[in-house]
Amino acid sequence: MYMILHLFNDKYLDDVILALAEAGIEDTIVLSGESLGQKILYDIPLFVSFQESAALKTGYGNVIMGTAEEEDVSFALEELKNSGLDLLGKKLAAIYLLPVEKVIN
C-alpha cells in the first residue's frame, strides 16, 4: 500500500514521525507547506473578510508519503491514541492508503 498522511497541524509532526518509525514505517518523505486557506487569505485580498473561518485558520500542514501496510498504520494510530493524541478523532489528519500494483526501482 502507498500511504499519504495529510497532517493538518504541524504542531504534532514530531509525534507522528515517532509513531510511524515505531511501527516500522520509515521509508517516507515529509513535505511541509502552506495551506490553501492561508494562501487565499494573504495572497488574494478579496478573501480577507473570511479570515474568521475555521478552515482558513490552519496555516501550515505536512504530507507524509511512503509505502506502508495497513496494519502498521493502524498500530501507529493506536500508539498515538494511547499517548493522548487521537489524530483521526480530533480531525487533525487524513490518511489515504492506495493499493500499489507495481514498483519500479
NORDA-V393818 format. One line per field, one symbol per residue. phi: phi as a letter, one per 20 degrees, with the letter a starting at -180 (. if undefined). psi: psi as a letter, one per 40 degrees, with the letter a starting at -180 (. if undefined). Layout:
phi: ???
psi: ???
This chain:
phi: .decddefcffdgfffffffffenedeccdddaeffgffffedcggeffefefffeffecbccdcrfaegffffffffffffendegffelebccdddfdebddd
psi: ihhhhhhehededdddddddddeegegihhhiihidddddddegddedeeeehddedhdiiihhiiiiidddddddddddddeeggdddefeihhhhhihdihh.
